């Protein structure tokens, strides 16, 4: 496994929409291993999308199980979602988001509190599940990357962008 390079805003490649995955072979499996490793080896990271590593395929990895921000009642553990689609949504909340591709800033973004997701697993099998709270927010954030968007485009207002704190 290797840690993949993260594209940083304002890199134009972050704006490129991703294409659906149809090949679930060995090369795809190896890429998923690298993507998971990249996420897990990035401090405080709870999600990553393939376009962030310049692979424009509809794949996201999410794991909020170790986060201090997660709600205890809703964590599916490590999720590898291929061709994910949000098919239902409800409730709204404003949350502070950060991103590996925008390392110096965080910002307040409006998201849905509850979502129903349809996707495929790493083997190409259909999955569907509901999630809410922090996990739902992270999935929405990562799906935005698949559509060529970063959280900066969803700020509640320009005044809601903040310089990230430096942790020691």
VMD Tcl script that draws the C-alpha trace (Angstrom):
set ca {
  {0.00 0.00 0.00}
  {1.09 3.51 -0.69}
  {-0.03 6.96 0.39}
  {-1.42 8.78 -2.62}
  {-0.81 12.48 -3.31}
  {-3.75 14.74 -2.44}
  {-4.75 17.44 -4.92}
  {-4.98 20.84 -3.25}
  {-7.45 23.63 -4.01}
  {-7.42 25.54 -6.39}
  {-6.12 22.70 -8.59}
  {-8.47 22.59 -11.60}
  {-8.52 18.78 -11.55}
  {-10.70 18.97 -8.42}
  {-13.47 20.45 -10.60}
  {-13.57 17.50 -12.99}
  {-16.66 15.29 -12.58}
  {-16.04 11.59 -12.02}
  {-17.22 8.65 -14.11}
  {-18.99 5.53 -12.89}
  {-17.00 2.41 -12.07}
  {-17.74 -0.68 -14.15}
  {-14.53 -2.68 -13.69}
  {-14.20 -4.24 -10.22}
  {-11.03 -6.20 -11.00}
  {-7.62 -6.52 -9.37}
  {-6.39 -3.02 -10.31}
  {-9.50 -1.49 -8.76}
  {-8.96 -3.49 -5.55}
  {-5.35 -2.32 -5.34}
  {-6.46 1.29 -5.84}
  {-9.01 0.92 -3.02}
  {-6.28 -0.36 -0.69}
  {-4.18 2.72 -1.48}
  {-7.16 5.06 -1.05}
  {-8.02 3.57 2.36}
  {-4.39 3.74 3.43}
  {-4.20 7.39 2.33}
  {-7.28 8.24 4.40}
  {-6.13 6.33 7.49}
  {-2.63 7.82 7.36}
  {-3.96 11.39 7.20}
  {-4.50 12.78 10.72}
  {-8.15 13.30 11.74}
  {-9.35 12.24 8.29}
  {-12.82 10.64 8.16}
  {-13.36 10.52 4.40}
  {-11.71 10.69 1.01}
  {-12.93 10.63 -2.57}
  {-11.03 9.25 -5.56}
  {-10.90 12.63 -7.37}
  {-8.86 14.03 -4.48}
  {-6.04 11.73 -5.59}
  {-6.60 12.54 -9.28}
  {-8.56 9.37 -10.04}
  {-11.85 10.57 -11.49}
  {-13.99 7.56 -10.64}
  {-17.10 7.59 -8.45}
  {-15.57 6.09 -5.31}
  {-15.57 7.37 -1.73}
  {-14.23 5.95 1.51}
  {-15.73 7.03 4.83}
  {-15.01 5.97 8.40}
  {-16.26 8.11 11.28}
  {-15.97 5.31 13.86}
  {-12.87 6.81 15.52}
  {-13.93 10.45 15.30}
  {-14.68 12.51 18.38}
  {-17.40 14.29 16.36}
  {-19.44 11.27 15.44}
  {-22.75 10.41 16.98}
  {-22.48 7.10 18.75}
  {-25.78 5.81 17.36}
  {-24.86 6.14 13.70}
  {-21.59 4.77 12.42}
  {-21.37 2.01 9.87}
  {-17.59 1.73 10.34}
  {-15.48 1.64 7.20}
  {-17.65 2.35 4.16}
  {-16.34 1.89 0.63}
  {-19.00 3.31 -1.65}
  {-18.79 2.85 -5.40}
  {-21.11 4.90 -7.63}
  {-22.95 6.31 -4.58}
  {-26.22 8.19 -4.96}
  {-28.29 9.94 -2.32}
  {-31.87 8.90 -3.05}
  {-33.65 10.48 -0.07}
  {-32.79 13.26 2.35}
  {-34.35 15.09 5.24}
  {-33.60 17.71 7.86}
  {-31.02 20.43 7.61}
  {-28.09 21.43 9.76}
  {-25.14 23.77 9.53}
  {-21.79 22.14 10.24}
  {-18.15 23.18 10.21}
  {-16.29 21.23 7.52}
  {-12.66 20.77 6.64}
  {-11.02 18.93 3.77}
  {-7.72 17.31 2.84}
  {-7.84 19.28 -0.42}
  {-8.37 22.60 1.41}
  {-5.93 22.09 4.29}
  {-5.73 25.66 5.59}
  {-9.43 26.44 6.04}
  {-12.70 25.22 7.51}
  {-16.15 26.60 6.87}
  {-19.80 26.40 7.82}
  {-21.86 24.47 5.28}
  {-25.53 23.50 5.17}
  {-26.15 19.76 4.79}
  {-28.95 17.26 5.23}
  {-29.18 15.59 8.62}
  {-30.52 12.24 7.31}
  {-29.87 10.53 3.97}
  {-30.58 7.22 2.23}
  {-27.67 6.07 0.07}
  {-27.58 3.56 -2.77}
  {-24.17 2.36 -3.96}
  {-22.11 -0.68 -4.82}
  {-19.58 -2.33 -2.57}
  {-15.98 -3.07 -3.68}
  {-17.15 -6.31 -5.34}
  {-19.89 -4.59 -7.36}
  {-22.80 -5.73 -5.17}
  {-25.71 -3.35 -4.57}
  {-26.02 -1.78 -1.10}
  {-28.55 0.61 0.41}
  {-28.57 2.15 3.87}
  {-29.75 5.12 5.92}
  {-27.45 7.31 7.95}
  {-27.67 10.53 9.88}
  {-25.68 13.21 11.61}
  {-21.93 13.35 11.18}
  {-21.66 10.24 9.00}
  {-24.34 11.62 6.65}
  {-22.49 14.94 6.43}
  {-19.19 13.24 5.57}
  {-20.83 11.15 2.83}
  {-22.43 14.27 1.32}
  {-19.05 16.05 1.43}
  {-17.31 13.18 -0.36}
  {-20.04 12.79 -3.00}
  {-19.60 16.51 -3.76}
  {-15.99 15.70 -4.73}
  {-17.32 13.17 -7.26}
  {-19.29 16.01 -8.87}
  {-16.29 18.34 -8.99}
  {-17.22 20.44 -5.96}
  {-15.35 21.38 -2.78}
  {-17.00 22.59 0.42}
  {-15.97 26.18 -0.37}
  {-18.76 26.25 -2.96}
  {-21.34 25.39 -0.29}
  {-20.41 27.93 2.40}
  {-23.41 29.44 4.18}
  {-21.78 32.81 3.43}
  {-18.29 34.10 2.59}
  {-17.99 35.20 6.23}
  {-18.28 31.55 7.27}
  {-14.75 30.62 6.11}
  {-12.15 30.29 8.85}
  {-8.38 29.82 8.98}
  {-7.75 26.31 10.36}
  {-6.25 26.06 13.81}
  {-2.78 24.57 13.99}
  {-2.67 21.68 16.43}
  {0.52 20.76 18.27}
}
mol new
graphics top color blue
foreach p $ca { graphics top sphere $p radius 0.5 }
foreach p [lrange $ca 0 end-1] q [lrange $ca 1 end] { graphics top cylinder $p $q radius 0.2 }
display resetview
